[in-house]
Amino acid sequence: MKSFASLVEEQQLGETYLFSVGQAGYIIKSKSGKLFGIDLYLSDCVERDEGHVGFKRLLPKILAPEELTLDVLVATHPHLDHFDYDSMAGFMKNGKTKLFASINCQKYVQELQIQEDNVTYVKPGDTAEAGDFTIDFVKCDHGNLAPDAVGIVVTVDHKKLYFAGDTCLRLDWVDEIKEKGPFDIMIAAINGAYGNLNEEDCFKLSEAIKPQFTIPCHYGMFASHGGSVQKFIDFMGKTHPFYIMTQGEVLKI
């Protein structure tokens, strides 16, 4: 069977692709072949840290960090399913990958002895240019669980993708976020646990943001997280375009 890394590498240049890695993890491949990753969870470190069955990994491991050389990697906050403690050093050991991480990720970066010359700590309002990618870091309300969490807007090949991040519904922030648009794709959580959007919240945010289509995320990895794709579909109905990505799927965007 063809590996996920091979699937990423074999996509022809001249098009832009989005790949689902599971949970809130995605990879973007630009027209020139540059790779951007966000919140890639590849290991079992959450289960080890939490220590109970509700955080046992339920989706397969489809990628090892050494299999791809990412140009850019974003960790939106220090929860281990977003900053994968067991995989991060593997991603960064090539000396090429540029990591953009929320401020409280610094403790993990230092524990792992990652070269901080390749790390930028970010907060809402920051903007970064990284090769083919422009990254705007936007507000994200994950409450006291991760007060440093960020959402991001990625601009690549004249396309804009809004990753809402781990956040509750904050419609009062919509106008500010829409200034970064209009958006081709919005990717947002539907699990409704630990301060995140649920299925109806994601629908409401999509209705307010008005992307070309919405992709739900942050479900299926852990039993304790919840999230129903069918409920999301029921809310979105026939009036709000959406797309459901399976883990390991590639989508031309």
Sequence and secondary structure as in RCSB ss.txt:
>XXXX:A:sequence
MKSFASLVEEQQLGETYLFSVGQAGYIIKSKSGKLFGIDLYLSDCVERDEGHVGFKRLLPKILAPEELTLDVLVA
THPHLDHFDYDSMAGFMKNGKTKLFASINCQKYVQELQIQEDNVTYVKPGDTAEAGDFTIDFVKCDHGNLAPDAV
GIVVTVDHKKLYFAGDTCLRLDWVDEIKEKGPFDIMIAAINGAYGNLNEEDCFKLSEAIKPQFTIPCHYGMFASH
GGSVQKFIDFMGKTHPFYIMTQGEVLKI
>XXXX:A:secstr
   HHHHHHHS TTS EEEEEETTEEEEE TT  EEEES   SSHHHHHH SGGGS  S     GGG   SEEEE
 SSSTTTS TTTHHHHHTTS  EEEEEGGGHHHHHHTT  GGGEEEE TT EEEETTEEEEEE    GGG TT  
EEEEEETTEEEEE  S    GGGHHHHHTT   SEEEEE B  TT  BHHHHHHHHHHH  SEEEEES SS TTT
   HHHHHHHHTTTS B    TT EEE 
